[in-house]
Amino acid sequence: MSFDYDLFVIGAGSGGVRAARMSASHGAKVAIAEEYRVGGTCVIRGCVPKKLFVYASHFAEEFEDAVGFGWDVGARSFDWQTLIANKDVEIDRLNKIYMRNLEASGVEILNGRAVLKDAHTVMLDGQEIRANYILIAVGATPYMPEIEGIEHAISSNEAFHLERFPSEIVIVGGGYIAIEFAGIFNGLGADVTLVYRGEEILRGFDGDIRTHVQDEMVKKGVDILTNNDITSIRKKGAGYEVTLKDGTSRKTSCVMYATGRVPYVAGLGLEDVGVALGSDGEIKVDAYSQTSVDNIYAVGDVTNRSQLTPIAIREGAAFAETVFNNNPLAVDYSNIPTAVFSQPPVGTVGMTEEEARAAKFEVDIYKSVFRPMKHTLSGRDEKTLMKLIIDRATDKVLGLHIVGPDSGEMIQAFGIAVKMGATKAQFDATIAVHPTAAEELVTMKQPVS
C-alpha cells in the first residue's frame, strides 16, 4: 500500500509538534496540519499570553509595596492597548519559532483542518492525503453552556483580544483558568465578581489550599459568589445584566466563562472511522496513546487524560518513541507537579490530604502559615501557606502544597524530590537556604495533625 506520509498529525499544538519533530528525527516522513496558528492553545491563547497578563497585573501591588522600602513611585497609569500589542508581538515571535523548528526537522506544515475519511486517509481542502499512521492532537476548546444570552459572553480565547479593558467583569468558574483571570483583571483595576456553582473554588485541590486561596482573593478585592450560577445574560445599554441562580442580578461590562474545556473533536470524522469516544467526547486511548483504530493515535487535551501542556509534550514524545523508534513508552501520570498562577499562586505535587485519607494512609500533616518576609516592610496582609502530607508508616512525602510567591518555581524542584520518593527525614536532613520561604519545607518539625 502506498502512502504520502509515514505520519500525518492533525493539530500543531505542543503535543502534535513534539510528536511530529521527534518522529521525523527517527526517519519518518511527516506532515502536520493546523487550522489556526502553529503553537496551539498554550502558546497562542493559553499559558504563555496568560502568564504575560499575570506579570502585568502584579505591578499595581508592586508599586504599593515599594513605598515601604523607601521608593516614591509617583504617578502611574495602565494602558490595555499597549499590553495587547506587546503580547501580540511576543506570540508572533513564538509562532515563527515553532514553524522554523518544524521546518528544520523536515516536517511539512499544511494549513487547514484535516478530517478523517478512513483509517489511512485525511481530507484537507478537498485533497486526499494518505498516511501509514495518523496522530490526532487537536486539543480542547472552551465549554460554553446553553443559557439565555450566552452569545454575549466571552471565553478565555477572546479575553486576550478585547478591544477595551472592562471596568467590571463577571467571571464564571472556579478552576484554575477562572481564578487566574480573576486575579489578572482585579490586578489591572477591574471590579471582579467570580461566580462558582460549588462550595469552594479549585475543586480537586487540597482543602487547605482551596480555603487559603479563596480567602486571599477576597482580601485582594475579588467578590466570590459560591453555590451560585448565571441563569441569563441580557444586553443593557453599553453593558450587560446577569441574573443569578439566587434571584439577584448584577450589571457588568463583560461576562467571561471559564467553566472547563471540552475535546475539540466535532467534525473530525472520528465516528465514521471507528475511533471510540468517551462520555465527555474525549478520544479513548490506551497507555501508549493508541485509539480503537490500530494506526490512529491521539495525544494531549483531546484525550482528556490531563489537560496540561507538559503532559501533551510528554505524550507526543512517548508516541514517537513507541511508533517510530521501536521503544514502547508509556507516560507516568503520578506525582505531576502543577502551578496555578492565581494571586497568590499555587504550587502542588502529589496527593491532597483528602486523597491520602481516602486511600487509607495513616498520615501526619505538617503545615505552616506565615507572612512572607517582603511584606514585613510592605505592610501587605498576605499569607503564605506550606503543607506536607507524610505517610506515617514509611515517612514518605505523599503530597506537597504551597500557596505564595514563587510557588510555581519551588514546586518544580520539590516535585523531583516527591517523584523520587523522598522521606520527611530526608527533607529534615536538608540544610535550609536562609532567608527564603522554601526553607519552611525543610524546617517543619511538629505535625499539626
C-alpha positions in Angstrom: 0.0 0.0 0.0 1.3 3.4 -1.0 1.3 6.4 1.4 2.1 10.1 1.0 3.5 10.2 4.6 4.6 7.8 7.3 2.8 10.1 9.8 0.1 12.7 9.4 -0.5 14.9 12.5 -3.8 16.8 12.9 -3.1 19.8 15.2 0.1 21.7 15.7 -0.1 22.4 19.4 2.5 21.4 21.9 1.8 17.6 21.7 1.4 17.5 18.0 4.6 19.5 17.3 6.7 17.4 19.7 5.4 14.1 18.1 6.0 15.4 14.6 9.5 16.6 15.2 10.6 13.5 17.1 9.1 11.2 14.6 10.9 13.0 11.8 14.1 12.6 13.8 13.6 8.9 13.7 13.4 8.9 9.9 9.7 9.2 9.4 8.2 11.4 6.6 5.8 13.7 8.5 3.2 16.3 7.7 1.3 18.4 10.2 -2.0 20.2 9.6 -3.1 23.3 11.6 -6.3 25.3 11.0 -5.3 28.3 13.1 -1.7 29.1 14.1 1.2 26.8 14.9 1.8 26.6 18.6 -1.6 25.6 19.9 -3.6 26.7 22.9 -0.7 27.1 25.2 1.4 29.3 23.1 -1.2 31.3 21.1 -4.2 31.7 23.5 -3.3 29.9 26.8 -0.5 29.6 29.3 2.0 32.0 27.6 -0.2 35.1 27.0 -1.9 34.4 30.3 1.4 34.4 32.2 2.3 37.7 30.5 -1.0 39.1 31.7 -0.3 37.8 35.2 3.0 39.7 35.2 1.2 42.8 34.1 -1.4 42.5 36.8 1.3 42.3 39.6 2.6 45.8 39.1 -0.2 47.6 40.9 0.7 45.8 44.1 4.4 46.2 43.4 4.0 49.9 43.2 2.1 50.0 46.5 4.7 47.7 48.2 7.6 49.8 47.0 6.6 52.6 49.4 7.5 50.5 52.4 11.0 50.1 51.0 11.6 53.8 50.6 10.5 54.3 47.0 8.4 57.1 45.8 6.8 55.6 42.7 4.9 58.8 41.6 2.1 58.9 39.1 1.3 55.7 37.3 -1.3 54.5 34.8 -2.1 51.4 32.8 -2.8 51.2 29.1 -4.6 48.0 27.9 -3.8 48.5 24.2 -0.1 48.6 24.9 -0.2 45.3 26.8 -2.3 43.7 24.0 0.1 45.0 21.3 3.2 43.8 23.1 1.7 40.4 23.9 0.8 40.0 20.2 4.4 40.7 19.2 5.7 38.0 21.5 3.1 35.5 20.4 4.0 36.2 16.8 7.7 35.6 17.7 6.9 32.2 19.3 4.7 31.2 16.4 7.5 31.8 14.0 9.9 29.8 16.2 7.6 26.8 16.2 7.2 26.9 12.5 11.0 27.2 11.9 11.6 24.3 14.3 9.2 22.1 12.4 10.7 23.0 9.0 14.2 22.5 10.3 13.1 19.0 11.5 11.8 18.2 8.0 8.2 18.3 8.9 5.8 19.7 6.2 3.3 22.2 7.5 -0.1 22.3 5.9 -2.8 24.9 6.6 -6.4 23.8 7.3 -8.4 21.5 9.4 -7.9 17.9 8.3 -10.8 15.5 8.5 -10.6 11.7 8.6 -12.0 9.9 5.6 -10.8 6.4 6.6 -8.1 4.9 8.8 -5.4 6.0 6.5 -6.9 8.9 4.6 -7.5 12.6 5.6 -9.2 15.3 3.6 -7.7 18.7 3.6 -9.3 21.4 1.4 -10.7 18.8 -0.9 -7.3 17.0 -1.2 -7.0 13.3 -0.2 -3.8 12.6 1.8 -2.8 9.1 2.8 -0.6 8.2 5.8 0.5 5.0 7.4 -0.1 6.5 10.9 -2.4 9.3 11.9 -2.0 11.3 15.2 -4.8 13.4 16.5 -3.6 16.3 18.6 -6.4 18.9 18.2 -6.7 19.8 21.8 -9.7 21.2 23.6 -12.0 24.2 23.3 -13.8 26.3 26.0 -17.1 25.0 27.1 -20.0 27.5 26.9 -23.3 26.4 28.5 -26.6 26.8 26.7 -28.3 29.7 28.6 -30.2 32.7 27.6 -27.8 35.4 26.3 -24.7 33.2 26.1 -23.8 34.9 22.8 -22.9 38.0 24.9 -20.3 36.1 26.9 -16.6 35.6 26.1 -14.2 32.7 26.9 -10.5 32.8 27.7 -9.8 32.8 24.0 -11.4 36.2 23.5 -10.0 37.6 26.7 -6.7 38.1 25.1 -8.1 40.3 22.3 -10.6 42.6 24.0 -10.6 46.0 22.3 -11.3 47.8 25.6 -10.4 47.0 29.1 -13.6 46.1 31.1 -14.2 48.3 34.1 -16.3 45.4 35.6 -16.2 41.7 34.7 -18.2 38.7 35.9 -16.2 35.5 35.6 -18.0 32.2 35.8 -16.0 29.2 37.0 -13.9 28.0 39.9 -11.0 26.2 38.2 -7.5 27.5 37.6 -8.4 29.4 34.4 -11.2 31.3 36.2 -9.2 32.2 39.2 -6.2 33.2 37.2 -8.2 35.6 35.1 -10.0 36.9 38.2 -6.5 37.8 39.6 -5.5 39.3 36.3 -8.4 41.6 35.8 -8.5 42.5 39.5 -4.8 43.4 39.5 -5.3 45.6 36.4 -8.0 47.6 38.0 -11.4 46.0 37.1 -14.2 45.2 39.6 -14.2 41.4 39.5 -17.0 39.1 40.5 -16.3 35.4 40.4 -19.4 33.1 40.3 -18.9 29.4 41.1 -21.6 26.8 41.5 -19.6 24.8 44.0 -18.9 25.5 47.7 -15.3 26.5 47.3 -13.0 27.2 44.3 -10.3 24.9 42.9 -12.2 21.6 43.2 -9.8 18.7 43.3 -7.0 20.6 45.1 -6.1 20.2 48.7 -8.8 21.6 51.0 -6.4 23.9 52.9 -5.1 25.3 49.6 -8.7 26.0 48.4 -9.7 27.8 51.5 -6.4 29.8 51.7 -6.5 31.0 48.0 -10.2 31.9 48.3 -9.6 34.0 51.4 -6.6 35.7 49.9 -8.5 36.6 46.7 -11.3 38.1 48.7 -8.8 40.2 50.7 -7.5 41.5 47.3 -11.0 42.7 46.4 -12.4 39.8 44.3 -16.1 39.3 45.0 -16.5 35.5 45.1 -20.1 34.1 44.9 -20.1 30.4 45.6 -23.1 28.0 45.4 -24.4 30.2 42.6 -24.5 30.4 38.8 -25.7 32.6 36.0 -29.2 31.8 34.5 -29.3 34.6 31.9 -27.3 37.4 30.3 -29.1 40.4 28.8 -27.7 43.4 27.0 -28.2 46.6 29.0 -27.1 49.8 27.3 -23.3 49.7 26.9 -23.0 46.7 29.2 -24.9 43.6 30.4 -27.1 42.5 33.2 -26.6 39.0 34.5 -29.3 37.2 36.5 -28.1 34.7 39.1 -29.5 31.5 40.4 -30.2 33.1 43.8 -32.5 35.6 42.1 -30.2 38.6 42.3 -28.8 40.4 39.3 -25.6 42.4 38.5 -24.6 44.9 35.9 -21.3 44.4 34.2 -19.3 45.5 31.2 -18.1 41.9 30.4 -19.1 38.3 31.1 -16.5 35.6 30.8 -17.0 31.9 31.1 -14.1 29.6 32.3 -16.1 26.5 33.1 -13.8 24.0 31.6 -12.6 22.8 28.2 -14.0 20.0 26.0 -12.2 17.9 23.4 -12.2 19.6 20.0 -13.5 16.6 18.1 -16.6 18.0 16.3 -16.5 17.3 12.5 -13.3 15.3 12.5 -15.0 12.2 11.2 -13.9 10.0 14.2 -17.2 8.1 14.4 -17.2 7.3 10.7 -13.7 5.8 11.0 -14.5 3.9 14.2 -12.4 5.9 16.7 -14.1 5.3 20.1 -15.0 8.3 22.2 -15.6 8.6 25.9 -18.6 10.1 27.7 -17.2 13.6 27.6 -16.3 13.4 23.9 -12.7 12.6 24.6 -10.8 10.1 22.3 -10.3 6.9 24.2 -6.7 5.7 24.1 -4.5 3.0 25.8 -1.3 3.6 27.8 0.6 4.1 24.5 -1.9 6.7 23.1 -3.4 4.2 20.6 -7.0 4.6 19.8 -9.5 1.8 18.9 -8.2 2.0 15.4 -4.7 0.4 15.3 -2.9 3.0 13.2 -4.6 6.1 14.7 -3.2 7.6 17.9 -4.2 10.7 20.0 -2.3 12.8 22.5 -2.9 15.9 24.6 -6.1 17.6 25.8 -8.3 15.7 23.2 -7.8 12.6 25.3 -8.7 14.4 28.5 -6.2 12.4 30.5 -4.5 15.5 32.0 -5.1 18.9 30.4 -1.5 20.2 30.9 0.9 21.4 28.2 3.9 19.4 29.6 1.8 16.3 29.6 0.9 16.7 26.0 4.6 17.2 25.1 5.5 14.1 27.1 2.7 12.1 25.4 3.9 13.3 21.9 7.5 12.2 22.7 6.3 8.8 24.0 4.2 8.3 20.8 7.3 8.9 18.6 9.4 6.6 20.7 6.7 3.9 20.6 5.8 4.0 16.9 9.0 5.2 15.1 11.8 4.2 17.4 10.8 0.7 18.4 10.8 1.7 22.1 7.3 1.3 23.6 7.0 4.1 26.2 4.0 4.9 28.4 3.7 8.2 30.3 3.7 8.1 34.1 0.9 10.3 35.3 1.7 10.0 39.0 3.1 12.9 41.1 2.7 15.6 38.4 3.9 19.0 39.7 1.4 21.7 38.8 1.3 25.5 39.2 -1.7 27.8 39.3 -0.9 31.4 38.6 -3.6 32.7 40.8 -2.8 35.6 43.1 -1.3 34.4 45.3 0.0 31.5 43.2 -0.2 27.8 44.0 2.3 25.0 43.5 1.3 21.4 44.2 2.6 17.9 43.7 1.4 14.5 44.9 -1.7 13.7 46.9 -4.1 16.0 48.7 -4.8 15.4 52.3 -8.3 14.3 51.3 -6.9 11.8 48.7 -4.4 10.4 51.2 -7.0 9.8 53.9 -9.5 8.3 51.3 -6.7 5.9 50.3 -6.5 4.8 53.9 -3.0 6.2 54.6 -2.2 7.0 58.2 -0.8 10.5 57.7 1.0 13.2 59.5 0.2 16.7 58.3 2.8 19.4 58.6 1.6 22.9 57.9 2.8 26.5 58.2 1.1 29.8 57.5 3.2 32.9 57.7 3.7 36.4 56.3 6.3 36.5 53.6 9.4 38.4 54.5 8.8 41.0 51.8 5.5 42.0 53.5 7.1 42.8 56.8 8.0 46.1 55.2 5.4 46.4 52.5 2.7 46.0 55.2 0.5 43.9 52.9 -1.8 41.4 54.6 -1.0 38.4 52.6 0.0 35.0 54.0 1.9 32.1 52.5 0.8 28.5 53.2 3.0 25.4 53.1 1.9 21.9 53.7 3.4 18.4 53.7 1.4 15.2 53.8 3.5 12.3 55.2 2.8 8.6 55.2 3.3 7.7 58.9 4.3 4.1 58.0 7.0 4.8 55.5 7.9 8.5 56.3 7.4 9.1 52.6 6.2 12.5 51.4 2.8 11.8 49.7 2.0 15.4 48.9 3.5 18.9 49.0 1.4 22.1 48.6 2.4 25.7 48.5 0.4 29.0 48.2 2.6 32.1 48.0 5.2 34.0 45.9 7.3 31.8 43.6 5.4 28.7 44.4 5.5 27.6 40.8 9.3 27.8 40.7 9.6 26.0 44.0 7.3 23.1 43.1 9.4 22.3 40.0 12.3 21.5 42.2 10.4 19.9 45.1 8.5 17.9 42.5 11.7 16.0 41.7 12.1 15.0 45.4 8.5 13.8 45.7 8.8 11.9 42.4 11.9 10.2 43.7 10.1 9.1 46.9 11.8 11.4 49.3 11.0 11.0 53.0 10.3 13.5 55.7 13.7 12.6 57.3 15.5 13.5 54.1 13.7 16.8 54.0 14.7 17.4 57.6 18.3 16.5 56.8 18.5 19.1 54.0 20.1 22.3 55.1 17.8 25.3 54.8 18.5 28.2 52.5 18.0 31.3 54.6 16.2 33.6 54.4 13.7 32.1 52.0 10.2 30.9 52.1 11.2 27.5 50.8 13.2 26.8 53.9 10.0 26.3 55.8 9.5 22.9 53.9 12.7 21.5 55.4 12.3 23.0 58.9 8.8 22.0 60.0 9.3 19.7 63.0 5.9 19.0 64.6 2.8 17.7 62.7 -0.3 19.7 63.2 -2.5 16.6 62.9 
